[in-house]
Amino acid sequence: MNLRILIPLVAVAALLGLLFLGLGLNSRDLPSPLVGKPAPAFELESLEDASRILTEQDFIGEVALVNVWATWCSTCRSEKPLLMELARGGIPIHAFNYRDERESALRYLALSDNPYQTIAYDPRGDAGMDWGVYATPETYVLDAEGVIRYKRIGLLTRQLLLDEVLPLVDKLRAEQLRTERHGADGRRVARS
């Protein structure tokens, strides 16, 4: 067989093989390069108060979730009751209102419950790009130092919370408590 025909044929077959493999991947299972790294820096207006500037430091200090949502996202509306349960259960939830209209987001929150402690308004998706947002909703778990420990693309379900999110939150809280009791170097901290 002629090499001029064989080389392009092999290249096309390889590309088709990669495409086939890629189509079989679930986008929700894509690994995030940010897991295990500090939350990316941002500087955005607060959704509720445009004169207040929020940064990643507003999301840090305790184990918390960060949820990326928008009013135009029907899946975001579907997961909101679970977020409300988590918030009522004492899990802090921060958020990015992503590529949305401020008035629509404020109206939506005024008409329904608000599970979020802090909402950064990201109308152009600038911070979302830095955080690796693929689509809404997305949910991250941050440890107390602001390191991303988990990322979920798509709808949170009760089973996913029970199997993955809540056990991780409990583990991170236990680690935080040990660190507070023993200090960063592992020695017991004297209480006054």
Backbone torsions as a table, in degrees:
resi	resn	phi	psi	omega
1	MET	NA	145.9	-178.1
2	ASN	-71.7	132.9	179.1
3	LEU	-61.9	-30.6	179.5
4	ARG	-63.4	-28.6	179.5
5	ILE	-90.0	-39.7	-174.6
6	LEU	-66.2	-43.5	-177.3
7	ILE	-63.1	-51.0	177.3
8	PRO	-62.8	-33.8	179.5
9	LEU	-64.6	-43.5	177.8
10	VAL	-65.0	-41.7	179.6
11	ALA	-62.7	-44.5	179.3
12	VAL	-64.7	-41.7	179.3
13	ALA	-62.7	-40.6	178.6
14	ALA	-64.6	-44.2	178.6
15	LEU	-63.0	-41.7	178.0
16	LEU	-64.2	-37.5	177.0
17	GLY	-62.7	-44.4	177.3
18	LEU	-63.9	-41.3	178.0
19	LEU	-61.9	-43.8	179.3
20	PHE	-61.0	-44.9	177.5
21	LEU	-62.7	-42.9	-180.0
22	GLY	-62.8	-37.2	179.1
23	LEU	-67.9	-24.3	-179.8
24	GLY	-81.1	-12.6	-179.8
25	LEU	-79.2	140.6	174.3
26	ASN	-88.4	122.6	-177.3
27	SER	-60.2	-24.7	179.0
28	ARG	-70.5	-20.9	-178.5
29	ASP	-96.9	4.8	179.9
30	LEU	-63.6	129.0	178.9
31	PRO	-69.1	142.4	178.2
32	SER	-97.3	130.2	176.5
33	PRO	-67.8	-10.3	-178.2
34	LEU	-87.7	-17.0	180.0
35	VAL	-63.8	127.3	-177.2
36	GLY	93.8	-0.7	-179.5
37	LYS	-118.1	157.8	177.6
38	PRO	-60.5	146.2	177.0
39	ALA	-57.0	134.2	-180.0
40	PRO	-60.8	144.7	178.8
41	ALA	-67.5	147.5	172.3
42	PHE	-153.2	162.8	175.4
43	GLU	-144.1	104.7	-175.8
44	LEU	-135.6	157.6	173.4
45	GLU	-69.2	149.1	169.8
46	SER	-69.6	140.9	178.3
47	LEU	-59.4	-44.5	-174.5
48	GLU	-78.9	-23.4	-175.5
49	ASP	-142.5	96.7	-175.4
50	ALA	-61.1	-18.9	179.2
51	SER	-81.9	-11.9	179.7
52	ARG	-96.2	125.3	178.4
53	ILE	-98.0	128.7	178.4
54	LEU	-105.5	149.7	173.5
55	THR	-131.6	177.1	177.9
56	GLU	-59.1	-24.6	179.2
57	GLN	-63.7	-25.2	177.5
58	ASP	-71.7	-14.6	-179.9
59	PHE	-99.3	-3.8	-169.1
60	ILE	-110.4	153.1	175.4
61	GLY	128.9	-20.6	175.9
62	GLU	-150.9	160.9	176.8
63	VAL	-63.3	128.4	-174.6
64	ALA	-151.6	161.9	171.3
65	LEU	-98.5	151.2	170.0
66	VAL	-125.2	122.4	-177.2
67	ASN	-114.5	133.8	177.4
68	VAL	-103.6	120.8	-174.5
69	TRP	-142.8	166.2	175.1
70	ALA	-152.5	154.9	-179.6
71	THR	-69.3	-27.8	-179.6
72	TRP	-79.1	-1.9	-176.1
73	CYS	-97.3	105.7	-178.9
74	SER	-65.9	-32.4	178.0
75	THR	-65.9	-34.4	177.1
76	CYS	-61.4	-41.5	178.7
77	ARG	-64.9	-35.7	-178.9
78	SER	-66.3	-34.8	-177.1
79	GLU	-89.0	-8.0	-175.3
80	LYS	-59.4	-39.0	177.5
81	PRO	-59.3	-36.0	176.8
82	LEU	-68.6	-38.4	176.7
83	LEU	-63.4	-38.5	177.2
84	MET	-62.5	-41.7	178.0
85	GLU	-61.7	-44.0	179.4
86	LEU	-61.7	-44.4	-179.7
87	ALA	-63.4	-43.6	177.7
88	ARG	-64.5	-27.5	178.9
89	GLY	-82.9	3.9	174.4
90	GLY	93.6	12.9	176.8
91	ILE	-93.7	117.6	178.8
92	PRO	-66.4	135.9	178.3
93	ILE	-128.4	122.9	173.9
94	HIS	-106.4	168.0	-175.9
95	ALA	-152.4	158.7	163.9
96	PHE	-112.0	123.7	168.1
97	ASN	-86.5	112.5	-161.6
98	TYR	-105.8	121.9	175.2
99	ARG	47.3	53.0	-174.5
100	ASP	-128.7	171.1	173.3
101	GLU	-93.9	128.8	-177.4
102	ARG	-54.7	-46.0	-177.6
103	GLU	-60.9	-42.0	179.1
104	SER	-63.5	-43.8	-178.9
105	ALA	-65.2	-44.0	179.5
106	LEU	-65.2	-40.5	177.9
107	ARG	-63.1	-43.6	179.2
108	TYR	-59.2	-46.3	-179.5
109	LEU	-69.7	-31.1	178.6
110	ALA	-69.6	-30.2	-178.0
111	LEU	-87.5	-13.3	-178.3
112	SER	-140.6	177.7	-179.6
113	ASP	-69.9	158.6	-179.5
114	ASN	-122.6	109.6	-179.3
115	PRO	-83.4	-5.4	-169.2
116	TYR	-94.1	135.2	173.2
117	GLN	-78.1	-38.9	-176.1
118	THR	-139.7	134.1	178.1
119	ILE	-128.5	116.4	174.9
120	ALA	-88.9	131.4	-178.0
121	TYR	-90.6	116.1	-175.1
122	ASP	-121.1	69.9	-172.0
123	PRO	-65.3	-29.3	-179.8
124	ARG	-97.9	-7.3	-179.9
125	GLY	79.4	19.6	-178.1
126	ASP	-63.4	-50.8	179.0
127	ALA	-66.8	-38.4	177.8
128	GLY	-56.2	-40.0	177.9
129	MET	-63.1	-43.3	179.8
130	ASP	-65.4	-31.7	179.0
131	TRP	-83.5	-3.3	178.1
132	GLY	77.7	30.8	-179.2
133	VAL	-69.3	126.2	175.4
134	TYR	-91.9	-42.9	-175.6
135	ALA	-164.2	167.7	175.2
136	THR	-100.1	149.3	-9.6
137	PRO	-80.1	157.4	170.0
138	GLU	-135.9	146.6	-178.7
139	THR	-133.6	135.4	178.8
140	TYR	-119.1	151.4	169.1
141	VAL	-112.7	125.0	176.2
142	LEU	-106.9	139.6	171.5
143	ASP	-81.1	178.3	-174.3
144	ALA	-63.9	-23.4	179.4
145	GLU	-89.4	-1.8	178.1
146	GLY	88.8	19.3	176.2
147	VAL	-89.1	132.7	177.3
148	ILE	-72.4	121.6	-178.2
149	ARG	-110.2	-10.0	-176.9
150	TYR	-162.2	146.3	173.8
151	LYS	-141.1	135.1	177.0
152	ARG	-127.2	125.0	174.2
153	ILE	-95.8	125.7	177.0
154	GLY	101.2	-171.2	-172.7
155	LEU	-61.4	130.9	168.3
156	LEU	-81.3	135.2	175.6
157	THR	-116.8	163.3	178.0
158	ARG	-59.3	-42.5	-178.7
159	GLN	-64.8	-41.2	177.7
160	LEU	-62.7	-40.6	177.0
161	LEU	-62.1	-45.3	-178.1
162	LEU	-68.4	-37.8	-175.1
163	ASP	-83.8	-34.7	-170.5
164	GLU	-122.3	-52.9	-169.8
165	VAL	-73.0	-54.2	-175.9
166	LEU	-64.7	-40.7	175.0
167	PRO	-60.7	-38.0	178.2
168	LEU	-67.2	-43.1	177.9
169	VAL	-59.5	-45.5	179.1
170	ASP	-61.2	-43.8	-179.8
171	LYS	-62.4	-45.2	-178.8
172	LEU	-67.0	-37.2	176.9
173	ARG	-65.1	-39.9	178.0
174	ALA	-64.3	-41.5	177.2
175	GLU	-62.2	-42.5	179.3
176	GLN	-62.7	-43.1	179.9
177	LEU	-63.5	-43.2	177.1
178	ARG	-61.2	-42.1	180.0
179	THR	-64.2	-41.7	179.2
180	GLU	-65.8	-36.5	-179.2
181	ARG	-75.0	-37.4	-172.5
182	HIS	-109.3	-4.7	-177.9
183	GLY	76.6	165.8	-176.5
184	ALA	-64.3	-26.3	-177.3
185	ASP	-90.0	1.3	176.5
186	GLY	90.5	-7.4	178.1
187	ARG	-84.2	144.6	-179.1
188	ARG	-63.7	131.4	-179.7
189	VAL	-89.0	129.7	179.2
190	ALA	-71.8	135.8	177.4
191	ARG	-98.7	138.4	179.8
192	SER	-101.4	NA	NA
